Structure formats: structure tokens, C-alpha cells
Amino acid sequence: MNTEILMAIHDSFARQSLMETLGAQLDHVQKGEVQISAPILPGARQQHGFAHAGLTFSLGDSAAGYTALSVMPVGSEVLTAEIKINLLAPGRGERLIARGRVIKPGRRLVVVAADVHALDRGDETLIATLTGTMVPLLSD
């Protein structure tokens, strides 16, 4: 993978205040694949004690977005044009892991997906899948 793109993804992730608030970390980056994880903190749970869908969505969206960026030219930026989530199971455990992947790269649109797993005492459970479209951010 291009070192400049790798550094740009790490730098961009470090500027995301929401990811910092959630305690998220960028675990893995390679062309077409990104993994982001975060603890299920007390402030990120819903009323039943599971990970809130907002946490699940945020991690999946970011993993998908950075995956799109990983296949674009140096100096690119992307924005989410649309993204859909299917919640499959409650987020039980201590950590969520979002793994993004590129379905179809393109110059104007990049179709992406992300799967989010809950890590509970060493076992991973698929809790959500997201599919979406990323577009290049146009400069003014």
C-alpha cells in the first residue's frame, strides 16, 4: 500500500473527535480493507446495556469510509453519500470491531461495506452489516 495514503488515513483518523470520544482506534489499514475498534463504554450503551446502535453505525461508517480512501489517489478525501445498516444482534461484550471493505472502486463513487462484530470474552458475534457509497470530496 502507498505510504502516503497510509499516513493520510492515520492523520485523518487522528483528527476525528468523535472517534476519540468513543475511544476508537485504527487497528489495521491495507488497500481495500480497514479495521477500527472501540470499547463499549458506559456512555455508549443503550437502556438494556448493549452497545448503542449509534456506536455501531459510527464505527462501521468510518471503517467503510477509510476503506474507500485506501483505494483512491494520494490527496483524496471522501464523504459518505449514503449508507445503510442492518442490525443483526445485540452488541454484547466489551468491544466492537468494524471491518470495512471495498465492493467496487471507482473515480466518482466507491461502493463499500462494513461488518461490525461484538467481542465478548474472546468470542466475536456479527452484530451489524453496513453497505454504502462514498464520493470524493470536491475542493472549493
DAFENNOR-V111176 format. One record per helix or strand. SS is the DSSP state (helix for helix, strand for strand). FROM is the first residue (numbers start at 0). TO is the last residue. If there is no record, write none. Layout:
SS:FROM:TO / SS:FROM:TO
//
This chain:
helix:2:13 / helix:16:21 / strand:24:29 / strand:32:38 / helix:41:43 / strand:44:44 / strand:50:50 / helix:52:68 / strand:77:86 / strand:94:103 / strand:109:119 / strand:122:135
//
